[in-house]
């Protein structure tokens, strides 16, 4: 995504983890599915990996909303 240049995903995930640890609140990630762009099996697997890695790294399971 173009926003990744200003806010790399790794930095956003780290900040969300710090916030979750500080507040005890799980973050909510909203993911918009775009037909033919990010709705394939590989995309689903990558999203699952991202969420599971976040949970392992930060000790909290984020909420996930698929739009």
Secondary structure by P-SEA (a helix, b strand, c coil): ccccccccaaaaaaaaaaaaaaccbbbbbbbbbcccccccaaaaaaaaaaaaaaaaaccbbbbbbcc
